[in-house]
Amino acid sequence: MCVQPSDIRVFSDREYEREGAEISETLSDCKVILAIKEIPEAVIAPDKVYVFFSHTIKGQEYNRPMLKRLQKSGCTLIDYERISDNEGRRLLFFGIQAGQAGMVETLAALGKRLTCQGIASPFVGIEQPYRYGSLVEIREVIQKVGWTIHEQGLGPGLVPFVCGFLGYGRTSQGAQEIFDLLPVEEIPAQDLIRFVESGDFSAHKVYKVVFKEEHLVEPVAHGARFELQDYYDRPQGYRPVFSEYLPHLSLLVNCIYWEERFPRFVTSASVRELFSRETEPRLRVIGDISCDVGGSVEFTRMATTPDRPVFVYDPLADDIRDGYSGRGVVVMSIDNLPAEIPLESSVHFSEALKRIVPFLARADYDSGFESCSLPPEIRRAVILYRGEFTPTYAYMREFIT
């Protein structure tokens, strides 16, 4: 086994050597190459088997050149995201870790945004997750912030403090796990507007609302009822209604799975309407953990990075600017969040991956796709096989023409 050297990994080269790995900058002798993020186009070598999160199956523009290079080079591409069991459940994922790191990033951004607005808050003590030594240390910091809120309360300009979560899967669960370290009371989505307008809330609590599909869209047909399966099958028959909740949220965390065929839930128009009102909007920060550029949050125009984690979207000018200050809403859209809690992410992913590696190593990649001996769980994830799109992914040919 060969491992490329790195001085920024959570596990050192020496630790890999201790386990019997050869440290080598070149992987030219390796048939199967495992990575995490996309392989840079310039280093793709002919006839190799690459296994990583490719972010190509939706036709993502920014990865089309890489996909074309893999195809032209006769490579095999296996995408972790598509490795699944017979029920379609993913076997390799970073959802929980992305949610955990994304929630910390969102709270850190909130603290800085409020400071820029001249508003004191206990959130100012929260740093970006990569600045901490472990998730244990992060939890201790968030708990201390929670204790401050419980004892001293939030200022009147922040009350009620309501955080909305779009989605309820693994990523949302990870984000909620961090948020729940604060003194939280959950409010059903259907009760949110009535709750905020009632005035019956506390400065010594924060409030949480989890939005499901039924809260995000409604049938276009008059009198029709929302049905989840019908929405998945015919999303064009539904329109977004999430904008009615936006004025009542202080913080929004987007964790929902989205494809082009679905409506956009947070639109530029809805936020423009919000910021056109006479009163200052409650909404300060959107943590777009899903980070679908131009997706469910329409004005997520780019993926950000830990060194430049946010931008401000000005809905009245319809433009963005780096940093935490200025008119509009702060958007956090880092697309490699698990790397900010590297120890926990590495251990979690390795535990799942080690069950897959023997099958990847034993497969006969010189034979045809039907006889290469990959088990069904992995075969479902083979996008390219020796430079040809497999039947499941034949639709992707249009992305490289």
C-alpha positions as CSV (number, residue, x, y, z in Angstrom):
1,M,0.0,0.0,0.0
2,C,1.3,3.4,-1.0
3,V,0.3,6.7,0.7
4,Q,1.2,10.1,-0.6
5,P,3.1,12.3,2.0
6,S,1.3,15.2,3.6
7,D,2.2,17.6,6.4
8,I,-1.4,18.7,7.0
9,R,-3.1,15.4,7.7
10,V,-4.4,14.6,11.2
11,F,-2.4,11.4,11.0
12,S,1.3,11.8,10.2
13,D,3.3,10.0,7.5
14,R,5.2,8.3,10.4
15,E,2.0,6.8,11.7
16,Y,1.2,5.4,8.2
17,E,4.7,3.9,8.0
18,R,4.3,2.3,11.4
19,E,1.2,0.5,10.0
20,G,3.3,-0.8,7.0
21,A,2.5,1.7,4.3
22,E,5.0,3.0,1.8
23,I,5.2,6.8,1.7
24,S,5.6,7.8,-2.0
25,E,4.8,11.0,-3.9
26,T,4.2,9.1,-7.1
27,L,1.4,6.6,-7.3
28,S,2.3,5.4,-10.8
29,D,2.6,1.7,-9.7
30,C,-0.8,1.7,-8.1
31,K,-3.8,0.4,-10.1
32,V,-6.5,1.6,-7.6
33,I,-6.2,5.1,-6.1
34,L,-8.4,6.2,-3.2
35,A,-8.9,9.9,-2.5
36,I,-11.6,11.9,-0.7
37,K,-12.3,15.0,-2.8
38,E,-12.0,15.4,-6.6
39,I,-8.7,14.4,-8.3
40,P,-7.0,17.4,-10.0
41,E,-7.4,17.1,-13.7
42,A,-3.6,17.5,-14.3
43,V,-2.6,14.5,-12.3
44,I,-5.1,12.0,-13.7
45,A,-3.2,9.1,-15.2
46,P,-4.4,6.7,-17.9
47,D,-6.1,3.4,-17.1
48,K,-6.3,3.9,-13.3
49,V,-9.2,3.1,-11.0
50,Y,-10.1,6.2,-9.0
51,V,-12.4,6.1,-6.0
52,F,-13.5,9.4,-4.5
53,F,-16.4,11.8,-4.1
54,S,-16.6,13.0,-7.7
55,H,-19.6,15.4,-7.5
56,T,-20.4,14.8,-11.1
57,I,-23.7,12.9,-11.2
58,K,-25.8,16.1,-11.3
59,G,-23.8,17.5,-14.2
60,Q,-21.9,19.9,-12.0
61,E,-20.2,22.4,-14.3
62,Y,-17.0,22.8,-12.3
63,N,-16.2,19.0,-12.5
64,R,-17.1,18.4,-16.2
65,P,-13.5,18.9,-17.3
66,M,-12.3,16.3,-14.8
67,L,-15.0,13.9,-15.8
68,K,-14.0,14.3,-19.5
69,R,-10.3,13.7,-18.6
70,L,-11.2,10.5,-16.8
71,Q,-13.3,9.3,-19.7
72,K,-10.6,10.2,-22.3
73,S,-7.9,8.5,-20.2
74,G,-9.7,5.2,-20.1
75,C,-10.1,5.3,-16.3
76,T,-12.6,3.7,-14.0
77,L,-14.4,6.0,-11.7
78,I,-16.1,4.7,-8.5
79,D,-18.0,7.3,-6.5
80,Y,-18.3,6.8,-2.7
81,E,-21.6,8.7,-2.7
82,R,-23.2,5.9,-4.8
83,I,-22.0,2.9,-2.8
84,S,-25.2,1.6,-1.3
85,D,-27.1,-1.4,-0.1
86,N,-30.1,-3.1,-1.7
87,E,-32.4,-0.6,-0.1
88,G,-30.5,2.3,-1.6
89,R,-29.0,3.4,1.7
90,R,-25.5,4.9,1.4
91,L,-22.7,3.0,3.1
92,L,-20.0,5.7,3.0
93,F,-20.8,9.2,4.1
94,F,-19.6,12.2,6.1
95,G,-23.1,13.6,6.7
96,I,-22.9,13.7,10.5
97,Q,-19.5,15.3,10.5
98,A,-20.5,17.9,7.9
99,G,-23.4,18.8,10.0
100,Q,-21.4,19.1,13.2
101,A,-18.7,21.3,11.6
102,G,-21.2,23.3,9.6
103,M,-23.2,24.2,12.7
104,V,-20.0,25.4,14.4
105,E,-19.0,27.4,11.4
106,T,-22.5,28.9,11.2
107,L,-22.5,29.9,14.9
108,A,-19.0,31.4,14.5
109,A,-20.2,33.4,11.5
110,L,-23.2,34.6,13.6
111,G,-20.9,35.9,16.3
112,K,-18.8,37.8,13.9
113,R,-21.9,39.2,12.0
114,L,-23.4,40.5,15.2
115,T,-20.1,42.1,16.2
116,C,-20.1,43.9,12.8
117,Q,-23.6,45.1,13.6
118,G,-22.5,46.4,17.0
119,I,-24.5,43.8,18.8
120,A,-23.0,42.0,21.8
121,S,-23.7,38.3,22.1
122,P,-22.2,35.1,23.7
123,F,-21.7,33.7,20.2
124,V,-18.7,35.9,19.7
125,G,-16.7,33.4,21.7
126,I,-17.2,30.6,19.1
127,E,-14.3,30.0,16.7
128,Q,-14.2,28.1,13.5
129,P,-14.1,24.3,14.1
130,Y,-10.6,23.8,12.7
131,R,-9.2,26.0,15.4
132,Y,-10.1,23.4,18.1
133,G,-8.2,20.3,18.9
134,S,-11.2,17.9,18.9
135,L,-15.0,17.7,18.8
136,V,-14.8,17.2,22.6
137,E,-13.3,20.7,23.0
138,I,-15.9,22.1,20.6
139,R,-18.7,20.7,22.6
140,E,-17.3,22.2,25.8
141,V,-17.2,25.7,24.2
142,I,-20.7,25.5,22.9
143,Q,-22.0,24.3,26.3
144,K,-20.3,27.3,27.9
145,V,-22.1,29.6,25.5
146,G,-25.3,27.8,26.3
147,W,-24.8,28.3,30.0
148,T,-24.2,32.0,29.4
149,I,-27.5,32.2,27.5
150,H,-29.3,30.3,30.3
151,E,-27.9,32.6,33.0
152,Q,-27.7,36.0,31.4
153,G,-30.1,35.8,28.5
154,L,-29.8,37.3,25.0
155,G,-30.2,41.0,24.2
156,P,-33.7,42.2,23.2
157,G,-32.7,42.6,19.6
158,L,-32.0,38.8,19.4
159,V,-35.2,37.6,21.1
160,P,-36.8,35.3,20.2
161,F,-33.7,33.6,18.7
162,V,-35.0,31.0,16.3
163,C,-32.9,28.6,14.2
164,G,-34.5,26.8,11.3
165,F,-33.2,23.5,9.9
166,L,-34.0,22.5,6.3
167,G,-34.0,18.7,6.3
168,Y,-33.9,16.0,8.8
169,G,-31.3,13.5,7.6
170,R,-27.8,12.7,8.8
171,T,-26.4,16.2,8.1
172,S,-29.3,17.9,9.9
173,Q,-28.9,15.5,12.8
174,G,-25.2,16.4,13.1
175,A,-26.0,20.1,13.0
176,Q,-28.8,19.7,15.5
177,E,-26.5,17.7,17.9
178,I,-24.3,20.8,18.2
179,F,-27.2,23.3,18.4
180,D,-28.8,21.2,21.1
181,L,-25.9,21.9,23.4
182,L,-27.5,25.3,23.9
183,P,-30.7,25.7,26.0
184,V,-33.1,24.7,23.2
185,E,-36.8,24.4,23.0
186,E,-38.2,22.9,19.8
187,I,-41.2,24.5,18.1
188,P,-43.2,22.6,15.5
189,A,-42.9,24.3,12.1
190,Q,-46.7,24.8,11.8
191,D,-46.7,26.7,15.1
192,L,-43.7,29.0,14.3
193,I,-45.5,32.1,13.1
194,R,-48.1,31.9,15.9
195,F,-45.3,31.4,18.5
196,V,-43.3,34.4,17.4
197,E,-46.3,36.7,17.2
198,S,-47.5,35.6,20.6
199,G,-44.6,37.1,22.5
200,D,-44.6,34.1,24.8
201,F,-40.9,33.4,24.6
202,S,-37.7,33.7,26.7
203,A,-34.4,35.5,26.4
204,H,-32.8,32.6,28.2
205,K,-33.6,30.0,25.6
206,V,-33.0,29.5,21.9
207,Y,-35.6,27.9,19.7
208,K,-35.3,25.3,17.0
209,V,-37.6,24.4,14.1
210,V,-37.1,21.5,11.8
211,F,-38.6,21.9,8.4
212,K,-39.7,18.9,6.3
213,E,-40.8,18.8,2.7
214,E,-44.4,19.4,3.6
215,H,-43.4,22.8,5.1
216,L,-41.3,23.8,2.0
217,V,-43.8,23.2,-0.9
218,E,-47.5,22.9,-1.6
219,P,-49.3,21.4,-4.6
220,V,-49.9,23.8,-7.5
221,A,-53.4,22.3,-8.1
222,H,-56.0,24.0,-6.0
223,G,-57.3,21.9,-3.1
224,A,-54.7,19.1,-3.6
225,R,-53.0,17.7,-0.5
226,F,-49.3,17.3,-0.1
227,E,-48.1,13.8,-0.6
228,L,-44.4,13.0,-0.1
229,Q,-44.0,10.3,-2.8
230,D,-46.0,12.4,-5.3
231,Y,-43.7,15.3,-4.6
232,Y,-40.6,13.1,-5.3
233,D,-42.2,11.7,-8.4
234,R,-43.7,15.0,-9.8
235,P,-41.9,18.0,-8.2
236,Q,-43.0,20.2,-11.1
237,G,-46.5,19.9,-9.5
238,Y,-45.4,21.8,-6.4
239,R,-44.4,25.3,-5.7
240,P,-42.2,26.7,-2.8
241,V,-43.9,28.2,0.2
242,F,-40.9,28.4,2.6
243,S,-40.7,32.2,2.2
244,E,-43.6,32.7,4.8
245,Y,-41.3,31.4,7.5
246,L,-38.2,33.5,6.6
247,P,-39.2,36.6,8.5
248,H,-39.4,34.7,11.8
249,L,-35.9,33.1,11.6
250,S,-32.7,34.4,13.1
251,L,-30.6,31.7,11.7
252,L,-31.1,29.2,8.9
253,V,-29.2,25.9,8.4
254,N,-29.7,24.2,5.1
255,C,-29.1,20.5,5.2
256,I,-31.5,19.3,2.6
257,Y,-30.8,17.1,-0.5
258,W,-31.6,19.0,-3.7
259,E,-31.6,18.3,-7.4
260,E,-32.3,20.6,-10.3
261,R,-35.8,19.2,-10.7
262,F,-36.9,20.4,-7.3
263,P,-38.0,24.0,-6.5
264,R,-35.6,26.4,-4.8
265,F,-36.7,26.9,-1.2
266,V,-34.8,30.1,-0.4
267,T,-35.0,32.4,-3.4
268,S,-33.4,35.7,-4.2
269,A,-36.9,37.2,-4.5
270,S,-38.0,36.1,-1.1
271,V,-34.9,37.6,0.6
272,R,-35.2,40.7,-1.4
273,E,-38.8,41.2,-0.2
274,L,-37.6,40.5,3.4
275,F,-34.9,43.2,3.2
276,S,-37.2,45.7,1.5
277,R,-39.3,46.1,4.6
278,E,-38.9,49.0,7.0
279,T,-37.9,46.9,10.0
280,E,-34.5,45.2,10.2
281,P,-34.9,41.5,9.3
282,R,-34.3,38.9,12.0
283,L,-32.3,36.7,9.6
284,R,-28.6,37.2,10.1
285,V,-26.8,34.1,8.8
286,I,-27.6,31.2,6.5
287,G,-25.4,28.1,7.0
288,D,-25.7,26.4,3.6
289,I,-24.2,23.0,4.6
290,S,-25.6,21.3,1.5
291,C,-23.7,23.9,-0.6
292,D,-25.5,23.3,-3.9
293,V,-24.3,26.2,-6.0
294,G,-27.4,27.9,-7.3
295,G,-29.5,25.2,-5.7
296,S,-32.0,25.1,-2.8
297,V,-30.6,28.4,-1.6
298,E,-30.7,30.3,-4.9
299,F,-28.0,32.9,-4.1
300,T,-25.3,30.4,-2.9
301,R,-23.1,31.4,-5.8
302,M,-19.9,29.7,-4.8
303,A,-18.4,27.3,-2.4
304,T,-16.4,29.1,0.3
305,T,-13.3,27.8,2.1
306,P,-12.2,27.8,5.8
307,D,-9.9,30.7,5.2
308,R,-12.7,32.7,3.5
309,P,-15.8,31.0,5.0
310,V,-18.6,33.4,4.2
311,F,-19.9,36.1,1.9
312,V,-22.6,38.6,2.3
313,Y,-25.5,38.5,-0.2
314,D,-27.1,41.8,-0.8
315,P,-30.6,41.0,-2.2
316,L,-31.3,44.6,-3.1
317,A,-28.3,44.9,-5.4
318,D,-28.3,41.1,-6.1
319,D,-24.6,40.8,-5.6
320,I,-22.1,39.3,-3.1
321,R,-19.1,40.5,-1.2
322,D,-16.5,38.7,1.0
323,G,-16.6,39.2,4.7
324,Y,-19.2,39.7,7.5
325,S,-20.2,43.3,7.0
326,G,-22.6,45.1,4.7
327,R,-26.3,45.0,3.8
328,G,-27.9,41.6,3.4
329,V,-27.5,38.2,4.8
330,V,-24.2,36.3,5.6
331,V,-23.9,32.9,3.8
332,M,-21.6,30.2,4.9
333,S,-21.1,27.6,2.1
334,I,-17.9,25.6,2.8
335,D,-18.0,22.4,0.8
336,N,-15.3,20.4,2.7
337,L,-16.6,20.8,6.2
338,P,-15.7,17.3,7.5
339,A,-12.0,18.3,7.0
340,E,-12.5,20.9,9.8
341,I,-12.9,18.1,12.4
342,P,-10.3,15.8,10.8
343,L,-9.8,13.3,13.7
344,E,-13.5,12.4,14.0
345,S,-14.1,12.4,10.3
346,S,-11.1,10.3,9.5
347,V,-11.9,7.6,12.1
348,H,-15.5,7.5,11.1
349,F,-14.8,7.2,7.4
350,S,-12.0,4.7,7.8
351,E,-14.2,2.4,9.8
352,A,-16.7,2.2,6.9
353,L,-14.1,2.2,4.1
354,K,-12.0,-0.7,5.5
355,R,-14.9,-3.1,4.7
356,I,-14.9,-1.9,1.1
357,V,-11.2,-1.9,0.3
358,P,-10.6,-5.7,0.0
359,F,-13.3,-5.9,-2.7
360,L,-11.7,-3.0,-4.6
361,A,-8.3,-4.6,-4.4
362,R,-9.4,-8.1,-5.5
363,A,-11.5,-7.0,-8.5
364,D,-10.4,-7.9,-12.0
365,Y,-10.4,-4.6,-13.9
366,D,-9.0,-6.1,-17.0
367,S,-12.2,-8.1,-17.6
368,G,-15.6,-6.7,-18.7
369,F,-17.8,-4.8,-16.4
370,E,-20.2,-7.7,-15.9
371,S,-17.4,-10.0,-14.9
372,C,-15.1,-7.8,-12.9
373,S,-16.1,-9.4,-9.5
374,L,-17.2,-6.2,-7.8
375,P,-20.1,-6.8,-5.4
376,P,-23.4,-5.1,-6.1
377,E,-22.9,-2.4,-3.5
378,I,-19.8,-1.2,-5.3
379,R,-21.0,-1.9,-8.8
380,R,-23.8,0.6,-8.3
381,A,-21.2,3.3,-7.8
382,V,-19.1,2.6,-11.0
383,I,-19.7,5.7,-13.1
384,L,-17.0,5.0,-15.7
385,Y,-15.5,1.6,-16.4
386,R,-12.3,1.7,-18.5
387,G,-13.4,4.9,-20.0
388,E,-17.0,4.0,-20.8
389,F,-20.1,5.1,-18.9
390,T,-21.9,2.2,-17.3
391,P,-25.6,1.7,-18.1
392,T,-26.8,3.5,-14.9
393,Y,-24.8,6.6,-15.7
394,A,-25.2,6.6,-19.5
395,Y,-27.1,9.9,-19.2
396,M,-23.9,11.6,-18.1
397,R,-22.4,11.4,-21.6
398,E,-24.2,14.7,-22.3
399,F,-22.1,16.4,-19.6
400,I,-18.9,16.0,-21.6
401,T,-20.0,16.5,-25.2
